[in-house]
Amino acid sequence: MVHAAAPGPAITIRVMQEGDLTAVAAIEAASFSDAWPRSAFAELMPRGYARLRVAVAANGEVCGYCVMLLAGGEGEIANIATHPAWRGRGVGRALLQESLAAADEALAEAIFLEVRESNAAARALYAAQGFVQVGRRRQYYQQPAEDALVMRRARGASAPSSRSADDHAAPPSRSH
Ligand SMILES: CC(C)(COP(=O)(O)OP(=O)(O)OC[C@H]1O[C@@H](n2cnc3c(N)ncnc32)[C@H](O)[C@@H]1OP(=O)(O)O)[C@@H](O)C(=O)NCCC(=O)NCCS
């Protein structure tokens, strides 16, 4: 199990269970205009290639979830959301990091995902975990129609350095 770092109360990440589905479906409905039905989570739960995790607060409340699919040496973050009341407290990052660590451990070469172009919060979350944009699917989403950006994270990749280009310049020559 993984414990989220501060700030905010500690949370625990564990396998999604049948009893979580009502809370998960409520978070999903509050998070997406094209929400997955409860049955979509239920059908994935027993699949060997699907990895469903929930973040649980100390009082047992489900505050977020992450669904990752792993097959053929690659993975996909198929779904991730944090309960609106829990956003901005490290839950999404903890969920994503836990899944990425599992993907690295499984030697998945790369993890992919799609994200709405306008979803600044998710894009920042992904970029901070080493995802980079590798493509675009035009008008991929409905309600409202919008392009999806395709992002990829290579195995073991971490966030890009925040150093400026100047920091990367070669040091002055010492040959003379
Ligand atoms: C995207 C989402 C899962 C982030 O979850 P969260 O628990 O609020 O995120 P965290 O508190 O762990 O934040 C982690 C990082 O995400 C980014 N982030 C989170 N909220 C942000 C916001 N409102 N604006 C900009 N960046 C944000 C930041 O990089 C943040 O790191 P920082 O705190 O060091 O700045 C959450 O906003 C959500 O559920 N959104 C609706 C569902 C959704 O869009 N899912 C993704 C579909 S592709």
PDBQT file of the ligand as one rigid body, heavy atoms in Angstrom, charges set to zero:
ROOT
HETATM    1  C1  LIG A 201      -6.938  15.765 -12.772  1.00  0.00    +0.000 C 
HETATM    2  C2  LIG A 201      -7.258  15.350 -11.336  1.00  0.00    +0.000 C 
HETATM    3  C3  LIG A 201      -7.362  13.819 -11.287  1.00  0.00    +0.000 C 
HETATM    4  C4  LIG A 201      -6.102  15.818 -10.436  1.00  0.00    +0.000 C 
HETATM    5  O1  LIG A 201      -6.340  15.261  -9.146  1.00  0.00    +0.000 OA
HETATM    6  P1  LIG A 201      -5.965  16.018  -7.794  1.00  0.00    +0.000 P 
HETATM    7  O2  LIG A 201      -6.083  15.046  -6.694  1.00  0.00    +0.000 OA
HETATM    8  O3  LIG A 201      -6.730  17.272  -7.676  1.00  0.00    +0.000 OA
HETATM    9  O4  LIG A 201      -4.426  16.390  -8.098  1.00  0.00    +0.000 OA
HETATM   10  P2  LIG A 201      -3.255  16.589  -7.039  1.00  0.00    +0.000 P 
HETATM   11  O5  LIG A 201      -3.732  17.399  -5.876  1.00  0.00    +0.000 OA
HETATM   12  O6  LIG A 201      -2.636  15.270  -6.745  1.00  0.00    +0.000 OA
HETATM   13  O7  LIG A 201      -2.246  17.486  -7.885  1.00  0.00    +0.000 OA
HETATM   14  C5  LIG A 201      -1.133  16.897  -8.551  1.00  0.00    +0.000 C 
HETATM   15  C6  LIG A 201      -0.659  17.830  -9.635  1.00  0.00    +0.000 C 
HETATM   16  O8  LIG A 201      -1.696  18.004 -10.619  1.00  0.00    +0.000 OA
HETATM   17  C7  LIG A 201      -1.653  19.344 -11.111  1.00  0.00    +0.000 C 
HETATM   18  N1  LIG A 201      -2.893  20.011 -10.769  1.00  0.00    +0.000 N 
HETATM   19  C8  LIG A 201      -3.865  19.560  -9.967  1.00  0.00    +0.000 A 
HETATM   20  N2  LIG A 201      -4.895  20.437  -9.933  1.00  0.00    +0.000 NA
HETATM   21  C9  LIG A 201      -4.524  21.460 -10.728  1.00  0.00    +0.000 A 
HETATM   22  C10 LIG A 201      -5.167  22.657 -11.140  1.00  0.00    +0.000 A 
HETATM   23  N3  LIG A 201      -6.391  22.990 -10.708  1.00  0.00    +0.000 N 
HETATM   24  N4  LIG A 201      -4.521  23.468 -12.016  1.00  0.00    +0.000 NA
HETATM   25  C11 LIG A 201      -3.295  23.156 -12.478  1.00  0.00    +0.000 A 
HETATM   26  N5  LIG A 201      -2.639  22.017 -12.132  1.00  0.00    +0.000 NA
HETATM   27  C12 LIG A 201      -3.245  21.195 -11.274  1.00  0.00    +0.000 A 
HETATM   28  C13 LIG A 201      -0.451  19.993 -10.476  1.00  0.00    +0.000 C 
HETATM   29  O9  LIG A 201       0.670  19.739 -11.294  1.00  0.00    +0.000 OA
HETATM   30  C14 LIG A 201      -0.352  19.225  -9.178  1.00  0.00    +0.000 C 
HETATM   31  O10 LIG A 201       0.935  19.269  -8.625  1.00  0.00    +0.000 OA
HETATM   32  P3  LIG A 201       1.325  20.459  -7.599  1.00  0.00    +0.000 P 
HETATM   33  O11 LIG A 201       0.374  20.344  -6.459  1.00  0.00    +0.000 OA
HETATM   34  O12 LIG A 201       2.724  20.116  -7.236  1.00  0.00    +0.000 OA
HETATM   35  O13 LIG A 201       1.163  21.736  -8.349  1.00  0.00    +0.000 OA
HETATM   36  C15 LIG A 201      -8.559  16.031 -10.827  1.00  0.00    +0.000 C 
HETATM   37  O14 LIG A 201      -8.513  17.404 -11.126  1.00  0.00    +0.000 OA
HETATM   38  C16 LIG A 201      -9.834  15.445 -11.413  1.00  0.00    +0.000 C 
HETATM   39  O15 LIG A 201     -10.379  14.472 -10.895  1.00  0.00    +0.000 OA
HETATM   40  N6  LIG A 201     -10.344  16.049 -12.502  1.00  0.00    +0.000 N 
HETATM   41  C17 LIG A 201     -11.570  15.564 -13.133  1.00  0.00    +0.000 C 
HETATM   42  C18 LIG A 201     -11.335  14.246 -13.835  1.00  0.00    +0.000 C 
HETATM   43  C19 LIG A 201     -10.240  14.352 -14.878  1.00  0.00    +0.000 C 
HETATM   44  O16 LIG A 201     -10.107  15.352 -15.592  1.00  0.00    +0.000 OA
HETATM   45  N7  LIG A 201      -9.421  13.285 -14.969  1.00  0.00    +0.000 N 
HETATM   46  C20 LIG A 201      -8.361  13.200 -15.948  1.00  0.00    +0.000 C 
HETATM   47  C21 LIG A 201      -8.914  12.769 -17.264  1.00  0.00    +0.000 C 
HETATM   48  S1  LIG A 201      -7.652  12.676 -18.529  1.00  0.00    +0.000 SA
ENDROOT
TORSDOF 0
